[in-house]
Amino acid sequence: MTHPPILILSLALCVGPGIASDQVLWYRQPGAANKHMEEALPLGNGRMGCMLSGGIELERIQFNEQSLWSGDNNWDGEYECGDHGFGAYRHFGDLTILWHARGDDAGPANQANSMPPSAAGSASTPSDYRRALDIATGVHRTTFTRHGIAFAREAFASRPHQVMVFRYTADKAGALSGRLGLKSGQKATTEAAPQRLSFAGQMPNTLRHAAVVRVLHTGGTVTASGDEIVFDRCDTLTLLLDARTDYKPDYSAGWRGEDPLPRIEKELAAAQTQSYDALRRAHIADLASLIDRVALDIGATPSDVLGLPTDARLKRYADGHADPQLESMMFCYGRYLLASCSRPGGLPANLQGLWNDSNTPPWASDYHNNINVQMNYWGAEPTHLSECHVPLIDFVVAAQEPCRIATRKAFGEKTRGWTARTSQNIFGGNGWEWNIPASAWYAQHLYEHWAFTQDKDYLAQTAYPVLKEICHYWEDRLKRLPDGTLVAPDGWSPEHGPREDGVMHDQQLIWDLFENYLDAAKALGVDADDQARIADLQARLAPNRIGRWGQLQEWQTDRDDPNNTHRHTSHLFAVYPGRQISPARTPELARAAIVSLKARSSDRGDKPFGVDTTIGDSRRSWTWPWRGAMWARLGEGNRAGIMVRGLLTYNTLPNLFCNHPPFQMDGNFGITGAIAEMLLQSHAGEIAILPAIPDAWAQNGSFRGLKARGNFTVNATWKDGKVTDYSIRSPEPRSVRVRVNGELKTVTAAME
């Protein structure tokens, strides 16, 4: 018997020209006080995060902790974002520093009695001012020279030590003087003690919360004054900030756990035993263990453009100029943001990730399960951040029992399984319209984590029971038509059209659920009778239909309007992130999907969207990535590339946050997944390298560390759109089918 050759091919590392410009966002001025979420820069350790504006005279550090939510436990009903009802994700607090201009001769810093209104700073901006966020290290740095003194400020959010760290230095002794304030976003009272600021309070929903700042210094003095800290003529200043709530992701415990303050004190005490350099090294090592897994080179930006600050490059790009390293930065930034706000043991990324400066954020800053929270995680597995996917899975598992109760209340006490309303919170809450196939879409994420990791213990203990239970829900709910086919009753094509039976969005999600269940059951070798029953149900689902103008129908009735440019493309789930429709396996349906997607995008062929800004197709930040990923699955690389350009041109803010509008982060996460899909696909039983590369990226490029289903790690380089070298690795040598430059071959992956 012959074996396919062991695949060990050479690959140059993907560190293209000017790679630092792919990893650093930087600016020549502080972020504006009235544009905090547009211009400030984010740090996060997966649980706690902050936004820094880099103010000179007045520095605002706005911070959050992912579990500070208002609202009632297990809420089910109308969308109410106040202290009771569904609730909202809340602003935790602000750490503010009022700097004296010259620590050497300004006199005592305690002359003022209170902090002025929070702002980013204004007058006397130095000519050499620079603020920057290195997304490879997660370190924010502000530098400037003022009155002949060079000042440097560094900050990072440490996961190993569970604190945020802020470090202030100058090149002249005794140059640091000012006042430090801590303000609760929930009206808790601030207390000051020598080298310590703190507040603790309780929300109307009984959620306890607390924050503590430890102040460390060399030289000078640090004293308490009222509810502030005064520091005078210090050589260095280091602040350690921790914030927590008593939230516990456990329905049976009433979603409440231990008092947050003792744990905060313990974490701060442990961090305080470490030097600043030790804290910094541990933080960078932790983040780099995730960020360094993947690198991307899609072309070199001219050196004069690389020398521009990020906001100037973004404006230049929006004017139509090329900047491939700005596009690769957007890819890297999405990975950085996910690693910064979604780590094991914590909550998943919400609509704003975890960064929010409002008590009434748009859509409560919630978990929207009709596209948004799912899109947050499209890049997790393919860009080698599998553990960052775990919080979403844990969230789904924790929400099952309140969702079962709400489902039985809505659909009958004998209902098996569960589903959810469109909006969910962290206390088992369901709000707004029922999104009846929501649980099927969640199930896809539980399955995909298995598909990429091949962790059978996880499959057996976590994913498979959920998949099976949700199949039971649809087994009981599907409606039989006179011709014997099965439809989902009373469905809706989010957020569009009437409620009726057999909406294609629902049909496709149920098909995907059944397919994933069958794959999981076969992998475990269990429940043969259930497999046969689910396979029969899947075979009898009313199929996708092609309508009168060649489109993929959105409803059973052929009513699609070719001039409809609605932002949602719910009936194309089967293309992406589903796997029911593809050019190779279902060519007629794929062609119909292209017709539908062109129409929804106002793409008439001669001028695809992204060129003509007058086209009104209700595009939002999250729609560019979804359409980009669908174009990639359909093999349309140039159109996928237009979606990347469209997001950066029309829906990206100066700090590279995506603008729905307003600020909403699913576009940041989603574009990372879409770009990965353009470079590598593995949903169709084979690994396809460069399945949809745009002409703009084709000349030279490479990627390293992307993941394929089956737990394969893939590297590749290309020239003139053709793969020149590639390697595929796995934990053990295994055969795998690979499509490269149009040729399908079977190779054996090298051992990692």
Secondary structure, 3 states (H helix, E strand, C coil): CCCCCEECCCCCCCCCCCCHHHHEEEECCCCCHHHHHHHCEEEECCCEEEEECCCCCEEEEEEEECCCECCCCCCEECCCCCCCCCCCECCCEEEEEEECCCCCCCCCHHHCCCCCCCCCCCCCCCCCCEEEEECCCCEEEEEEEECCEEEEEEEEEECCCCEEEEEEEECCCCCEEEEEEEEECCCCCEEEECCEEEEEEECCCCCEEEEEEEEEEECCEEEEECCEEEEEEECEEEEEEEEEECECCCHHHCCECCCHHHHHHHHHHHHHCCCHHHHHHHHHHHHHHHHCCCEEECCCCCHHHHCCCHHHHHHHHHCCCCCHHHHHHHHHHHHHHHHHHCCCCCCCCECCECCCCCCCCHHHHCEECCCHHHHCCCCCCCCCCHHHHHHHHHHHHHHHHHHHHHHHHHHCCCCCCCCEEEEECCCCCEEEEEECCHHHHHHHHHHHHHHHHCCHHHHHHHHHHHHHHHHHHHHHHCEECCCCCEECCCEEECCEEEEECCCHHHHHHHHHHHHHHHHHHHHHCCCHHHHHHHHHHHHHECCCCECCCCCECCCCCCCCCCCCCCCCCHHHCCCCCCCCCCCCCCHHHHHHHHHHHHHHCCCCCCCCCCCCCCCCCCCCCCHHHHHHHHHHHCCCHHHHHHHHHHHHHHCECCCCCEECCCECCHHHHHHHHHHHHHHEECCCCCEEECCCCCHHHCCEEEEEEEEECCCEEEEEEEECCEEEEEEEEECCCCEEEEEECCEEEEEEEEEC
